[in-house]
Amino acid sequence: PGDSSPTQVNKRPPRRSRRFDTEEHIALINFFREEADECLTRMSELLLETTDIKPSDEILHELMRHTHGLKGSAGTVELPAIAELTHEYENAVTKIYDDQWHWSTRLRDRLVEASDVIRSIVAEAENPDTESAHVGYWLSRLRNLDTADTAVGVSPDASGSLAFDSAPSSPTSPVQAPPLLVTGDSSDTYSERRRPDRRGMESPLLRVDPARIDQLMNTVGELVFDRTRIEKGVRKLESQLEHLQKALDTLGGERSDWAENRRDIDVDEVGTLLSELESALRESLPTIGGAIQSLKHDTSLLRRTEFALQDGLTAVRMQSVRGLFQRLSPQLRSIASQANKQVRLVTSGGETEFDKVVADQLIDPIIQLLRNAVAHAIESPDLRVARGKSPEGRIYVTARHEGNVVVLEVSDDGNGVDILALRDRFSASGKWTKEQAERASDAQVLAQIFEPGFSSSTNVDELSGRGVGLSLVRETVTRLGGEVLVSSIPDRGTTFTMRLPLTTAMVNAILFKVGGHVFAIPSVHVLTQSTLDCPLKPTAIDRDGESLPVVSLHETLDFELAPDKDECPAIFLEYLGKRLAISCDKIIGAREIVLQNLGQMLSGIPLYSGGTISPSGKVQLILDPAALVKIAYPADVHNDAEPPQNSGVAERVLVVDDSKAIREAMRRMLGRAGYDVITASDGLSAWHSLLEHRCDAVVTDLEMPGESGFEFLERLQADPRYQRLPKLVISSKANQQNCERAQSLGVSCIIPKPVDQAQLVDALRNARKAKS
């Protein structure tokens, strides 16, 4: 135990009991199947590009990285047969890298064949019979791939296969390297070798209905026709311009001849030339006019095609809400189990489609609403029976389209919100005066439950008392360009209604100028437009009896205000219940713009949420309303990085891993243990999540496209706010060098893949105790 070098134990561990129920397991397998399909497709592409010459180290490293990642993901979602197959595949590629096996096209074809076999086994992953004879056969074949028979597609029957149990497994026994706790698979065959930097070479993939691709191709065909018509019109104009130019050249030549030779001007000759020029003009003008009209018509058709292309691309990003619904049921069961309540989830509108980007970001807010309903609304079975209700509570999640908006509703049949009690509470706490509490409408009272720090429960436990929950729901929905409303009926239930754009790719925005540059802000946050007296001396103005802070964009963006300017245009905004005004030089007006990400270089600048490209090709930055609110209300800004002491708020863990299957599996594992979980796919997105949300611990992978786990840990270690934040690593690369580097970056524990729930939860608790 005192030896810091990791050891390897080649002993098959006992088969663990299922960590997930059947429905959860199927959902996780679906996530894994998408991930595996992408990886195996990429592996086959890499192999088929090779020749009889041994592939480059870069290609072999990528093959090993894909198989290593699949092995960890398969183990985490409890698919041990696939984990062993990918482990042996990884070993085979490693032997090629180490020149233990001689490379040949025959060996390449066997690897491609093995990729296809693994893909077929993944396709049947729900079937327990996947751990059958043909899996054992392929395990043996992969171990002896360089000497295997040359038959392709041969699959023996059960009687002729090798015994599955004879296959050695990947080691998962505990390994320790003080002061880090390292448990599990410490084998590492290639991580310390020269590895190329492949960041930025991978991007998220969308699964698209082929019919939608066909529609896009048809639209592209229309675009080609439009371009052809426009080019034809341009050629007509060019021909007429050439005709006119010849007439002008003739007239100009004669004029030069008269001037150089000083000969007398013949009136008849001049008349003839002017007549020819007039004739050319008369002949060309109708043609030019017709060409212009034709171009206007073609431009109109091009605009129509543009809209069709836009609609087609929007449809590509669409997914049905059914996938989101499927992820809610196991979460609700876990939440209800913690609360000892009987709750059923009822969904409708599963065929409703909206932007996948929007859908992915709504998971956490909707789970928070489910948690809120169970903790605060659904009564205990005995109390429900006493009130004449079924002992089983109901939570309804519905989806529907309303024009260009998707509406999601989360409602329950619980006890509703006691609005009268809230009025008394706000008055007693000093939040409102007694007169304000009495004068406020029910809607205004209910809107306060979205304020940070509010909880409708006087009891604080792991499930309730989450004063940050509903404020984060509203913040997420508003950031997506939507709004969330709440209504409640005593003893009948509460309904949260979220109205969101179908897509975040296109948004309506108000464009304005400051210092000669054009900026934008989403129209959904704009209340009205007006003017303010310049220079802006007061920091707040009175509008409709309300004192609103003013943010001078000239000062914020460090631009000079024209000294002779008497009035400044102003845009009045509302974000997360906060109202403010921003000043500018000129309001251009409303436009529909295409959102673009800022990229890694500019994404860390908090004032901007994105950008767009103008028709002239200039970059126009989009201001982030959340950043403007922080400038306008500095007293409300608090440090989310520091968790409140003794607050009773449930601990929140940030899980960072590039595998969607592993992220989802760990979300479920930690959710059962009472943790709130937010996830990120790489170090950079994890950093942004930390800046937005309070987190009590971080669990991160090491090898990820984009910003790696080590790079993320270095960020945390360099920032005093996060140096004492408990940090754990999940990785199968638990070699001594990685252990020492992780230890120097404040990591408390390294946990192997596949991740075990008990180890993970115990490690988190120990890390929290050590840091407290």
URBELJO-V251112 format. One record per pair of residues at least 12 apart in sequence whose C-alpha atoms are under 8 Angstrom apart, sorted by sequence separation. I is the first residue (numbers start at 0). J is the second residue. D is the distance in Angstrom with one decimal. If there is no record, write none. Layout:
I|J|D + I|J|D
//
This chain:
70|82|4.4 + 171|183|4.0 + 172|184|6.3 + 380|392|8.0 + 396|408|5.6 + 397|409|6.8 + 453|465|7.9 + 454|466|5.0 + 483|495|6.8 + 484|496|5.1 + 508|520|5.4 + 509|521|6.3 + 537|549|7.9 + 538|550|7.6 + 569|581|5.5 + 570|582|6.6 + 596|608|8.0 + 597|609|5.4 + 608|620|8.0 + 609|621|5.2 + 654|666|7.8 + 666|678|7.9 + 45|58|6.9 + 69|82|7.1 + 70|83|7.2 + 170|183|7.0 + 171|184|4.3 + 331|344|7.5 + 395|408|7.6 + 396|409|4.6 + 423|436|7.4 + 452|465|7.8 + 453|466|4.7 + 483|496|5.5 + 484|497|6.5 + 508|521|4.2 + 509|522|5.7 + 569|582|4.4 + 596|609|5.2 + 597|610|6.3 + 607|620|6.6 + 608|621|5.8 + 609|622|7.5 + 170|184|5.1 + 171|185|7.7 + 378|392|7.5 + 395|409|5.7 + 396|410|6.6 + 422|436|5.3 + 452|466|4.1 + 453|467|7.2 + 483|497|4.4 + 507|521|6.0 + 508|522|4.5 + 568|582|5.9 + 569|583|6.2 + 595|609|5.8 + 596|610|6.4 + 607|621|5.6 + 608|622|5.9 + 748|762|6.8 + 70|85|5.4 + 169|184|7.2 + 170|185|7.6 + 377|392|6.0 + 394|409|7.0 + 395|410|5.1 + 422|437|7.1 + 451|466|6.2 + 452|467|5.6 + 482|497|5.8 + 483|498|6.4 + 506|521|6.8 + 507|522|5.6 + 508|523|7.8 + 567|582|6.2 + 568|583|5.6 + 594|609|6.6 + 595|610|5.1 + 607|622|4.6 + 608|623|4.8 + 69|85|6.7 + 70|86|6.0 + 170|186|7.4 + 328|344|6.5 + 377|393|8.0 + 394|410|5.7 + 395|411|6.1 + 451|467|5.4 + 481|497|7.1 + 482|498|5.4 + 507|523|7.7 + 535|551|7.5 + 567|583|6.2 + 568|584|6.2 + 594|610|6.0 + 595|611|5.5 + 606|622|5.9 + 607|623|5.0 + 662|678|6.6 + 733|749|7.1 + 45|62|7.9 + 394|411|4.4 + 481|498|5.4 + 482|499|6.7 + 567|584|6.1 + 568|585|6.1 + 594|611|5.4 + 606|623|5.6 + 67|85|7.2 + 136|154|7.8 + 393|411|5.7 + 394|412|6.9 + 451|469|7.7 + 481|499|4.3 + 567|585|7.8 + 568|586|6.7 + 593|611|5.8 + 605|623|7.5 + 728|746|7.0 + 733|751|7.6 + 748|766|7.7 + 66|85|5.5 + 67|86|6.9 + 136|155|7.6 + 392|411|7.6 + 393|412|5.8 + 450|469|7.5 + 451|470|5.3 + 480|499|6.5 + 481|500|6.4 + 592|611|6.6 + 593|612|7.6 + 607|626|7.9 + 726|745|6.8 + 727|746|5.5 + 730|749|6.9 + 731|750|7.8 + 732|751|8.0 + 747|766|6.1 + 42|62|6.0 + 66|86|7.0 + 392|412|6.5 + 393|413|8.0 + 449|469|5.0 + 450|470|5.5 + 479|499|7.1 + 480|500|6.6 + 606|626|5.4 + 725|745|7.9 + 726|746|4.9 + 727|747|5.7 + 728|748|6.3 + 729|749|5.7 + 730|750|6.2 + 731|751|4.9 + 133|154|6.6 + 392|413|7.0 + 448|469|7.0 + 449|470|4.5 + 476|497|7.3 + 479|500|7.7 + 605|626|6.4 + 606|627|7.3 + 659|680|7.7 + 682|703|8.0 + 725|746|7.2 + 726|747|6.0 + 727|748|5.1 + 728|749|4.7 + 729|750|4.7 + 730|751|5.0 + 731|752|5.4 + 66|88|6.9 + 67|89|6.5 + 133|155|6.9 + 139|161|7.3 + 250|272|6.5 + 324|346|7.1 + 372|394|7.7 + 422|444|7.0 + 448|470|7.8 + 652|674|6.8 + 654|676|7.0 + 656|678|7.9 + 657|679|7.7 + 658|680|7.2 + 681|703|6.0 + 683|705|7.4 + 723|745|7.9 + 725|747|6.9 + 726|748|7.5 + 727|749|6.0 + 728|750|6.1 + 729|751|5.6 + 730|752|5.6 + 42|65|7.5 + 66|89|5.6 + 133|156|7.5 + 250|273|7.8 + 418|441|6.8 + 421|444|7.2 + 449|472|7.9 + 476|499|7.3 + 480|503|7.7 + 650|673|7.9 + 651|674|5.7 + 652|675|6.2 + 653|676|6.0 + 654|677|6.3 + 655|678|5.8 + 656|679|6.6 + 657|680|4.4 + 680|703|7.8 + 681|704|6.9 + 682|705|7.2 + 683|706|5.7 + 722|745|7.2 + 727|750|7.6 + 729|752|6.4 + 113|137|7.7 + 132|156|7.4 + 133|157|7.2 + 136|160|5.5 + 449|473|6.6 + 479|503|7.0 + 649|673|7.2 + 650|674|5.4 + 651|675|4.5 + 652|676|5.0 + 653|677|5.1 + 654|678|4.7 + 655|679|4.8 + 656|680|5.1 + 657|681|6.0 + 681|705|6.1 + 682|706|4.7 + 132|157|5.2 + 135|160|7.0 + 136|161|5.5 + 324|349|7.3 + 369|394|7.6 + 649|674|6.3 + 650|675|6.2 + 651|676|5.6 + 652|677|6.4 + 653|678|5.6 + 654|679|6.4 + 655|680|5.6 + 656|681|6.2 + 681|706|5.6 + 682|707|5.7 + 686|711|7.2 + 729|754|7.4 + 39|65|7.9 + 63|89|5.5 + 135|161|5.8 + 136|162|7.8 + 250|276|7.9 + 418|444|6.9 + 649|675|6.8 + 651|677|7.4 + 653|679|7.5 + 655|681|6.1 + 681|707|6.5 + 682|708|5.9 + 685|711|7.9 + 38|65|6.0 + 62|89|7.7 + 133|160|6.8 + 135|162|6.0 + 136|163|7.6 + 139|166|7.4 + 321|348|7.9 + 418|445|7.2 + 655|682|7.1 + 681|708|7.4 + 697|724|7.5 + 699|726|7.8 + 701|728|7.1 + 38|66|7.9 + 113|141|7.6 + 132|160|5.7 + 135|163|4.3 + 138|166|6.9 + 320|348|7.6 + 321|349|4.3 + 682|710|7.0 + 683|711|7.0 + 696|724|5.9 + 697|725|6.3 + 698|726|6.0 + 699|727|6.4 + 700|728|5.7 + 701|729|7.4 + 716|744|5.9 + 63|92|6.5 + 132|161|7.0 + 134|163|7.1 + 135|164|7.8 + 246|275|7.3 + 247|276|7.2 + 320|349|5.2 + 321|350|6.4 + 550|579|7.5 + 552|581|6.4 + 553|582|7.6 + 682|711|4.7 + 695|724|6.7 + 696|725|4.8 + 697|726|4.8 + 698|727|4.6 + 699|728|4.9 + 700|729|5.0 + 701|730|6.5 + 716|745|7.0 + 62|92|7.3 + 63|93|7.2 + 132|162|7.1 + 246|276|5.7 + 319|349|6.4 + 320|350|6.4 + 321|351|7.8 + 534|564|7.6 + 548|578|7.7 + 549|579|5.9 + 550|580|6.2 + 551|581|5.9 + 552|582|5.8 + 553|583|7.1 + 655|685|6.5 + 695|725|7.1 + 696|726|5.9 + 697|727|6.1 + 698|728|5.5 + 699|729|5.9 + 700|730|5.8 + 38|69|7.9 + 132|163|6.6 + 135|166|7.2 + 319|350|5.3 + 320|351|5.7 + 342|373|7.8 + 533|564|6.4 + 534|565|7.1 + 547|578|6.3 + 548|579|5.1 + 549|580|4.8 + 550|581|4.8 + 551|582|5.2 + 552|583|6.2 + 696|727|7.9 + 698|729|6.8 + 713|744|6.4 + 85|117|7.9 + 131|163|7.2 + 319|351|5.3 + 320|352|5.9 + 533|565|4.9 + 534|566|7.7 + 547|579|5.2 + 548|580|6.4 + 549|581|5.7 + 550|582|6.6 + 551|583|7.5 + 653|685|7.5 + 709|741|7.5 + 712|744|6.2 + 59|92|6.8 + 84|117|7.3 + 130|163|7.7 + 243|276|7.8 + 246|279|7.0 + 319|352|4.2 + 320|353|7.2 + 340|373|7.7 + 532|565|6.1 + 533|566|4.9 + 547|580|6.9 + 549|582|7.4 + 35|69|6.6 + 59|93|7.9 + 318|352|5.2 + 319|353|6.6 + 377|411|7.3 + 532|566|4.7 + 533|567|6.0 + 109|144|7.0 + 317|352|5.8 + 318|353|5.8 + 323|358|7.0 + 331|366|7.8 + 338|373|7.3 + 342|377|7.9 + 376|411|7.3 + 377|412|7.0 + 378|413|6.2 + 531|566|5.6 + 532|567|6.3 + 727|762|7.9 + 81|117|7.2 + 243|279|6.4 + 317|353|4.9 + 318|354|6.4 + 330|366|7.2 + 334|370|6.4 + 338|374|7.1 + 376|412|7.8 + 377|413|4.3 + 378|414|6.9 + 530|566|6.2 + 531|567|5.2 + 653|689|7.9 + 727|763|7.6 + 59|96|6.7 + 242|279|7.3 + 243|280|6.9 + 316|353|7.8 + 317|354|4.6 + 318|355|5.7 + 340|377|7.8 + 376|413|4.6 + 377|414|6.6 + 530|567|5.4 + 531|568|6.3 + 106|144|7.0 + 316|354|5.4 + 317|355|5.7 + 320|358|7.4 + 331|369|6.6 + 335|373|6.5 + 340|378|7.7 + 341|379|7.7 + 376|414|5.3 + 446|484|7.5 + 530|568|4.3 + 531|569|6.4 + 725|763|7.9 + 81|120|7.5 + 106|145|6.2 + 112|151|7.2 + 316|355|5.8 + 323|362|7.1 + 327|366|6.9 + 331|370|7.5 + 334|373|7.3 + 340|379|5.8 + 341|380|6.8 + 372|411|6.7 + 376|415|6.1 + 446|485|7.1 + 513|552|7.1 + 514|553|7.1 + 529|568|5.9 + 530|569|5.1 + 56|96|7.2 + 81|121|7.3 + 112|152|7.3 + 243|283|7.5 + 316|356|7.8 + 339|379|7.8 + 340|380|6.7 + 369|409|7.8 + 376|416|7.8 + 445|485|6.7 + 513|553|6.6 + 528|568|7.4 + 529|569|5.2 + 726|766|7.5 + 31|72|7.0 + 242|283|7.9 + 313|354|7.6 + 368|409|7.2 + 372|413|7.8 + 445|486|7.3 + 480|521|7.4 + 528|569|5.8 + 529|570|6.5 + 653|694|6.5 + 725|766|5.7 + 31|73|7.2 + 109|151|7.5 + 481|523|7.4 + 528|570|4.6 + 529|571|7.8 + 651|693|7.4 + 652|694|5.8 + 655|697|7.7 + 725|767|6.1 + 442|485|7.8 + 480|523|6.3 + 527|570|6.2 + 528|571|6.0 + 651|694|5.0 + 652|695|5.9 + 653|696|6.4 + 654|697|6.2 + 655|698|6.2 + 656|699|6.2 + 657|700|7.9 + 101|145|7.5 + 105|149|7.6 + 239|283|5.8 + 365|409|7.7 + 442|486|7.3 + 480|524|8.0 + 514|558|5.5 + 526|570|7.7 + 527|571|5.3 + 650|694|7.3 + 651|695|5.4 + 652|696|5.0 + 653|697|4.8 + 654|698|4.9 + 655|699|4.5 + 656|700|5.2 + 31|76|7.7 + 100|145|6.3 + 513|558|7.4 + 514|559|6.8 + 525|570|7.0 + 526|571|5.4 + 527|572|7.4 + 650|695|5.8 + 651|696|6.9 + 652|697|5.7 + 653|698|6.2 + 654|699|5.8 + 655|700|6.1 + 725|770|6.5 + 78|124|7.4 + 514|560|7.6 + 525|571|5.9 + 526|572|5.3 + 652|698|7.2 + 657|703|5.6 + 724|770|7.3 + 239|286|7.5 + 351|398|6.2 + 525|572|4.5 + 526|573|6.7 + 656|703|7.0 + 657|704|7.2 + 723|770|6.3 + 28|76|6.8 + 239|287|7.0 + 343|391|6.9 + 345|393|7.0 + 349|397|7.8 + 351|399|5.8 + 524|572|5.4 + 525|573|6.5 + 27|76|6.3 + 53|102|5.5 + 80|129|7.3 + 341|390|6.9 + 342|391|5.3 + 343|392|6.2 + 344|393|6.1 + 345|394|6.1 + 346|395|5.7 + 347|396|6.7 + 348|397|5.7 + 349|398|6.9 + 351|400|6.9 + 524|573|5.4 + 579|628|7.4 + 640|689|7.0 + 52|102|7.1 + 53|103|7.4 + 80|130|5.7 + 84|134|7.7 + 91|141|6.7 + 236|286|7.9 + 341|391|4.8 + 342|392|4.5 + 343|393|5.0 + 344|394|5.1 + 345|395|4.8 + 346|396|4.8 + 347|397|4.8 + 348|398|4.8 + 524|574|6.1 + 574|624|6.5 + 640|690|7.1 + 51|102|7.1 + 52|103|7.2 + 87|138|6.8 + 91|142|6.8 + 235|286|7.9 + 236|287|6.0 + 340|391|7.8 + 341|392|6.0 + 342|393|5.6 + 343|394|6.3 + 344|395|6.0 + 345|396|6.3 + 346|397|5.5 + 347|398|6.5 + 348|399|6.0 + 531|582|7.7 + 574|625|7.0 + 577|628|7.0 + 639|690|7.2 + 642|693|6.2 + 24|76|7.1 + 51|103|5.2 + 90|142|7.9 + 235|287|7.7 + 340|392|8.0 + 342|394|7.1 + 344|396|7.5 + 353|405|6.9 + 579|631|6.9 + 639|691|7.1 + 640|692|7.2 + 641|693|6.7 + 642|694|7.0 + 50|103|8.0 + 51|104|5.2 + 84|137|7.5 + 88|141|6.2 + 91|144|7.4 + 639|692|5.8 + 640|693|5.0 + 641|694|7.9 + 642|695|6.5 + 50|104|6.5 + 80|134|7.2 + 84|138|5.9 + 87|141|6.1 + 236|290|6.6 + 574|628|7.2 + 639|693|4.5 + 640|694|6.6 + 83|138|7.6 + 87|142|6.5 + 235|290|6.8 + 639|694|7.8 + 84|141|8.0 + 233|290|7.8 + 232|290|5.6 + 232|291|7.8 + 17|77|7.6 + 47|107|7.7 + 46|107|6.4 + 232|293|6.9 + 232|294|6.3 + 46|110|7.8 + 47|111|7.7 + 46|111|6.8 + 229|294|6.1 + 522|589|7.6 + 696|763|7.6 + 43|111|5.6 + 229|297|6.3 + 42|111|8.0 + 228|297|6.7 + 229|298|7.8 + 513|583|5.2 + 514|584|7.1 + 43|114|6.8 + 416|487|5.9 + 512|583|6.2 + 513|584|5.2 + 696|767|7.6 + 42|114|7.5 + 225|297|6.4 + 324|396|8.0 + 415|487|5.4 + 416|488|7.1 + 417|489|6.6 + 511|583|6.9 + 512|584|5.5 + 513|585|7.2 + 415|488|5.4 + 416|489|6.2 + 511|584|7.5 + 512|585|5.1 + 415|489|4.6 + 511|585|5.6 + 512|586|6.4 + 39|114|6.1 + 225|300|6.9 + 226|301|8.0 + 414|489|5.9 + 415|490|5.4 + 511|586|4.2 + 512|587|7.2 + 39|115|7.7 + 225|301|5.8 + 414|490|4.0 + 415|491|5.9 + 416|492|7.7 + 510|586|6.3 + 511|587|5.0 + 413|490|6.3 + 414|491|5.8 + 415|492|4.2 + 416|493|7.0 + 509|586|7.7 + 510|587|5.3 + 511|588|7.0 + 550|627|7.4 + 320|398|7.4 + 412|490|7.8 + 413|491|5.8 + 414|492|5.5 + 415|493|5.2 + 509|587|7.4 + 510|588|5.4 + 39|118|6.9 + 222|301|6.9 + 412|491|5.3 + 413|492|4.5 + 414|493|7.9 + 509|588|5.4 + 510|589|6.2 + 641|720|7.2 + 375|455|7.1 + 412|492|4.3 + 413|493|7.2 + 509|589|4.5 + 510|590|7.0 + 550|630|7.2 + 640|720|6.4 + 375|456|6.6 + 411|492|5.2 + 412|493|7.1 + 508|589|5.6 + 509|590|6.3 + 550|631|6.1 + 640|721|7.1 + 36|118|6.7 + 222|304|6.3 + 410|492|7.0 + 411|493|5.7 + 507|589|6.8 + 508|590|5.5 + 549|631|6.7 + 35|118|7.5 + 86|169|7.0 + 221|304|6.7 + 222|305|7.9 + 410|493|5.5 + 411|494|6.7 + 507|590|5.7 + 508|591|6.2 + 548|631|5.7 + 410|494|4.1 + 507|591|4.4 + 508|592|6.8 + 548|632|7.7 + 603|687|7.9 + 83|168|6.4 + 409|494|5.7 + 410|495|6.2 + 506|591|5.6 + 507|592|6.3 + 35|121|7.6 + 83|169|6.9 + 218|304|6.6 + 408|494|6.7 + 409|495|5.2 + 505|591|6.7 + 506|592|5.6 + 408|495|5.6 + 409|496|6.6 + 505|592|5.7 + 506|593|6.7 + 669|756|7.6 + 374|462|6.1 + 375|463|7.2 + 408|496|4.5 + 505|593|4.7 + 506|594|7.2 + 668|756|5.8 + 672|760|7.3 + 32|121|6.3 + 218|307|6.7 + 219|308|7.5 + 374|463|5.4 + 407|496|5.9 + 408|497|6.2 + 504|593|5.9 + 505|594|6.0 + 665|754|8.0 + 32|122|7.0 + 218|308|6.0 + 406|496|6.9 + 407|497|5.1 + 504|594|5.5 + 406|497|5.7 + 407|498|6.5 + 503|594|7.4 + 504|595|7.9 + 665|756|7.9 + 669|760|7.1 + 370|462|7.0 + 371|463|7.1 + 406|498|4.6 + 215|308|6.5 + 370|463|8.0 + 405|498|5.9 + 406|499|6.4 + 404|498|6.4 + 405|499|5.4 + 93|188|7.2 + 404|499|5.6 + 405|500|6.2 + 28|124|7.1 + 93|189|7.5 + 215|311|5.7 + 404|500|4.8 + 405|501|5.8 + 28|125|7.3 + 214|311|6.8 + 215|312|7.3 + 403|500|6.4 + 404|501|5.4 + 477|574|7.4 + 403|501|5.9 + 477|575|7.2 + 25|125|6.6 + 211|311|6.9 + 519|619|7.0 + 521|621|7.9 + 524|624|7.7 + 367|468|6.3 + 368|469|7.5 + 474|575|6.4 + 518|619|5.4 + 519|620|6.3 + 520|621|5.5 + 367|469|7.3 + 473|575|6.9 + 517|619|5.7 + 518|620|5.2 + 519|621|4.6 + 520|622|5.5 + 211|314|7.1 + 212|315|7.7 + 516|619|7.7 + 517|620|7.4 + 518|621|5.8 + 519|622|6.2 + 520|623|7.3 + 211|315|6.6 + 368|472|7.9 + 518|622|7.1 + 520|624|7.6 + 364|469|8.0 + 367|472|7.4 + 208|315|7.8 + 364|471|7.2 + 365|472|7.7 + 207|315|6.0 + 364|472|4.8 + 207|316|7.9 + 205|315|7.9 + 205|316|7.3 + 364|475|7.2 + 361|475|7.6 + 360|475|7.5 + 361|476|7.7 + 376|492|7.1 + 376|493|7.7 + 357|479|6.9 + 338|462|7.4 + 337|462|7.7 + 334|462|7.8 + 60|194|6.8 + 60|195|7.9 + 57|194|7.2 + 57|195|6.2 + 357|502|7.0 + 356|502|7.8 + 357|503|7.0 + 354|501|5.7 + 356|503|7.3 + 353|501|4.9 + 354|502|4.7 + 352|501|7.9 + 353|502|6.5 + 354|503|7.1 + 11|167|7.1 + 11|168|5.8 + 9|167|7.7 + 10|168|7.5 + 11|169|7.5 + 12|170|7.9 + 9|168|7.4 + 11|170|6.8 + 12|171|6.9 + 9|169|7.3 + 10|170|6.4 + 11|171|7.8 + 12|172|7.3 + 9|170|5.3 + 8|170|5.9 + 10|172|7.6 + 7|170|6.7 + 8|171|7.5 + 8|172|6.0 + 7|172|7.4 + 7|174|7.5 + 6|174|6.0 + 5|174|5.7 + 5|175|6.5 + 4|175|7.8 + 5|176|6.5 + 3|175|6.7 + 4|176|6.2 + 2|175|7.6 + 3|176|4.0 + 1|175|7.9 + 2|176|6.5 + 3|177|5.9 + 0|175|6.2 + 1|176|7.3 + 2|177|7.8 + 0|176|7.6 + 1|177|6.9 + 7|184|7.3 + 7|185|6.3 + 6|185|6.8 + 7|186|6.4 + 5|185|6.3 + 466|648|7.4 + 464|647|7.2 + 465|648|5.5 + 464|648|6.3 + 465|649|7.0 + 317|502|8.0 + 463|648|8.0 + 316|502|7.9 + 461|647|7.2 + 460|647|6.1 + 461|648|6.6 + 462|649|7.1 + 459|647|5.8 + 460|648|7.1 + 461|649|4.9 + 313|502|6.9 + 459|648|7.3 + 460|649|7.4 + 313|504|7.5 + 462|673|7.5 + 461|673|6.4 + 26|325|7.4 + 26|326|7.2 + 23|329|6.2 + 22|329|7.4 + 363|677|7.3 + 337|673|7.9 + 330|667|7.3 + 333|670|7.3 + 334|671|7.7 + 333|671|5.8 + 330|670|7.6 + 201|704|6.9 + 200|704|7.7 + 199|704|6.6 + 198|704|4.9 + 199|705|5.6 + 197|704|6.9 + 198|705|4.8 + 198|706|7.4 + 190|732|7.3 + 187|731|7.7 + 186|731|7.3 + 187|732|5.8 + 185|731|5.9 + 186|732|6.9 + 187|733|7.6 + 184|731|5.5 + 185|732|6.0 + 186|733|7.4 + 187|734|6.7 + 183|731|7.5 + 184|732|7.7 + 185|733|4.8 + 186|734|7.3 + 184|733|7.3 + 185|734|6.0 + 181|733|6.9 + 176|735|7.4 + 179|738|7.0 + 176|738|7.2 + 179|742|6.7 + 178|742|7.7 + 185|751|7.7 + 179|746|7.6 + 180|747|7.2 + 181|748|6.3 + 182|749|6.9 + 183|750|6.9 + 184|751|5.8 + 179|747|5.9 + 180|748|4.8 + 181|749|4.9 + 182|750|5.6 + 183|751|4.9 + 184|752|7.3 + 179|748|5.2 + 180|749|6.1 + 181|750|6.0 + 182|751|6.0 + 183|752|7.5 + 179|749|6.9 + 180|750|7.9 + 181|751|7.5 + 171|751|7.6 + 76|660|7.2 + 76|661|7.2 + 72|658|6.9 + 75|661|6.3 + 72|660|6.3 + 76|664|6.5 + 72|661|5.7 + 75|664|7.0 + 68|658|7.7 + 34|658|7.3 + 34|659|7.3 + 34|660|7.5 + 31|659|7.4 + 30|659|6.5 + 31|660|5.0 + 30|660|5.0 + 28|660|7.6 + 27|660|5.9 + 27|663|6.9 + 27|664|6.6 + 18|668|8.0 + 71|731|7.7 + 75|752|6.7 + 76|753|8.0 + 74|752|7.0 + 75|753|4.3 + 74|753|4.5 + 75|754|5.4 + 72|752|7.7 + 73|753|7.6 + 74|754|7.6 + 75|755|7.5 + 71|752|5.0 + 72|753|6.9 + 71|753|5.2 + 5|733|7.2 + 5|734|5.9 + 4|734|7.2 + 5|735|6.2 + 4|735|5.4 + 3|735|6.9 + 18|756|7.6
//
